[in-house]
Amino acid sequence: MVIDAAVDGQGRGAGGGTGLAARDLIAGRLVRPFPLALAVPYAYWIVCPKATANLPKIVTFRNWLVAEAAEDTRLLGEMVAT
């Protein structure tokens, strides 16, 4: 909700993290006020029971989610480089 409020011009984002705001940053709805960003490895986890971890629907979802995160990371990296 904080990110949505910032997009709507009702304040600034409050530590939501780049991952949560990536699409809004990429689309230009939000801007980073400073170029400084701290890397936080393993900030998100995909959790499911071990017995179901290799079910095709779980594997497909996991692969899609990881690919989306990688694409966001790539696009955000391009933004920083320019």
N, C-alpha and C positions, 0 to 999 in steps of 0.2 A: 504494500500500500504506500510505503514511503517513496518508492521509485515511481509509482504511478502519480503520486502527488507532485513530485519534481517534474515529471514530463508535462503535467498540466499547469506548470508554472506556479505551484503553490509552495515553493521552498526548494531546498536542496536535498539530494539523496543523503542518507545518514548511514554510511558504512554498510550498504547493502552488498558490496562486493562487485567486482567487475563481472563475474560469472552471471550474476542475477540481472545485471543491467546491460549485458553485452549487446543484445539486439537493439536496445534503445540507443546505445552509443554508436553502433554501426550505422543505424538509420539516421543519425544526427539529431534525434529527439533530445538527447542528453549530451553534455560535453564534460570532459575531464578538466577541472580547473587547474590542475598541476600535472606535469608529465610523470611525476614520481608514482610508482606503483610497487607494492610489495608482493612478491611471489609467495603463495601459500599452497604448498604441495598437498595433495590428497585432501582437499577441502570438501569434496563430495564423495559419497560412496553409493554403489549400487548394491542393495541388500536383498537377498532372497534365501530361502532354505537351500542348503547344500544339495539336497536330493533333487531339486528342480533347476539348479544352476545351468545345466546343459540341455534343457528342453529347447527345441527350436524357437519357440516364441520368445523365450527369455534371452537366448543368444542373439536373435534378430533385434530385439529391443536394445540390448546392451550395445551391440555394434553400432546401431543407429545413434544412440545417445553419445557414445564416444566420438563418432564421426562428426556429429553436430558441435560438440565441444571443441574438437580440433579445428573445425572450420571457423568458429567464433574466435578462437585463439589466433588463427592465421589472419583473419580480417582485422582484429584489434592490433596485431603486430604491424600490419600495413599502415594503420592509422597513426601509430606512434612513430613510424619511420618517416612519415611525410611531414 
